[in-house]
Amino acid sequence: MVGFRDLRLSGWDKLIQLNLNSAVYVCHAFAGHLLDRGDGSIINVASVAGVASAPLISPYGAAKAALISLSKTLAVEWGGSGVRVNALCPGWTATELNRNLWEDPQAGPATIGKRANAALGPGGGDGRPGGLPGQQCVVLHDGQVLVVDGGQTAMA
């Protein structure tokens, strides 16, 4: 993990492409169909990194914050046409893809709070994939940002 000062700009571009631009392209591709139909729902998967600080992973946090903003903006822009847009923000999830982050003694505590090496919050989640028991299906109102993190952001 490196701080912003030592960030390679090519790495920044790669993470923005993956975590923001890919969702932009999908929303744009479906916009005409959903708006013409006058019905539909988009749930963009953002992250708690978009609503709280994300030390040592600033490109990821910035991309997810932008995705949250895009979701809110499209909700307002498209809401009158019957298309709902929301953002789901799961907490830190320990996967093989980010093992280097949650096992790192400096980055782990800085990223996932006081409980290093496990994405636990006061709600008691275990930080493993599959730990979102149905919350991703309960987005009721247009423009909502649903944080599902077991209380991790409450501990920050």
N, C-alpha and C positions, 0 to 999 in steps of 0.2 A: 504494500500500500504506500502510496506517495501523496504528499500534500499538494495543494493547488500550485504552489510555486514550482514544483518539479514535474508537473503534469506535461505529458507530450500532447501537443494539440491534435495530432492524428488520433490519439486515444479519445480525446474529447469528441471529435467528429464521429468516431465509431459508436460511442455510447449514445450520442444524440440521435444518430441514424437508427439505432436499434430500439431505443426506449421512447423516442418521441416521433420521429419522422415515419416510422412504420405504422403507428396508429393514425397519424395524419393521412397517410395514403389510403388506409382502409376506410376511415370516415369519409374521405372524399369520394372514394369509389362507390360507396353505398348511398351517398347523399341524395343523388337524383332518384334512385329507386324508392327510398324511404319517404322522401318529401312528396314525390308524385303519388305515392300510395296513401299518404296522410296518416301513417301509423308506423310504429316500430320503436325499437329501443337499442341504444348502444351503451354498453358498460365497458369503459376503458379501465384497464388494470394499471393503476399507478402504484404508489408505495407510501409508507410512512416517511420515507426519505424526501417526499415532496411536500410534507406538511411540517417537518421538523428538520433540524440541522442534520447534515450527513457528512461528518468529518471524514476526510481521506477518500471520499467517493463523490466529490462535488459534481462531476459530469452526470452521474446517475441521479443525484438529488435534483439537480437543475432540470434534467429532462422530465422527471416525474412531476415536479412542480409545474412545469409548462404543460404537461398533459392534463393536470388538474384544472389549470386555467382554461385550456382548450375545451375541456368537457363542460365547464360552467358556461363558457361563451356560446358553445353550440346549443346548450340547453335553452339559453335565452333566445338565441337566433332561430332555432327550429321548434321550440315548444309550442308556438301558436299553430304550427302545421301538424301537430299530433305526434311528433317524434321526440322521444325522451332520450336524454343523454346524461349519464352519471359516471362517477369515478369510484372505483373500489380501491382502497388503500390498505393492503395487508401489511402486517408487521413483518419484522425480520424473520425469515424462515431459513433454518439451517439446511442447506442442500450441498451437494458435491460441488456445484458451480461456484458457490461462494465460501467454500471451506477455508480458503486462505484468509478470508476476512474474519469469520467468527472464531477461528483458532488463533489469530494473531493477538499477542498480549497487549499491543498498543491499539490496534484498530478495533478489536472486539469490544472492549469496554466503551470506546469512544463512539461506536456505531450503535450498539444495542443496549447501551445504558449500563447500569451498575451490575447487572447479572451477565458477566462476560461468558462467552462460549456457549450460550444457550439463549434462544430468543424467547425468554420468559417474561411475563408481565404479571401484575398482581392478579389478573384473571386466571392465571394458572395454565395457559397454553404451553405446550411442550416445544414449540418452535420447529416442529418437523412438518414436511409437506402433508397436506390433508387435514391440517389442524383448524381449518375454517369451516365449522359445522353449519353450513347452509347460509351463512350471512351474505354470501355473494348473490343469493337469489332474492334477497329482501330489500331491494332498492325501490322505495315506494313513490318518492316525489322526484320530479325532474330537477336536475341540477345539483343533486345531493352528492357529497363526498363522504363515503362510508369508510371510516377507519376501523379496521378489524385487526387489532394488535394485542389483544389480551391485556390492555392497559399499559403497554410499553411507553407510549408517548406521555402518559400520566406520570411516569417515573422519571422523565427526563428533566 
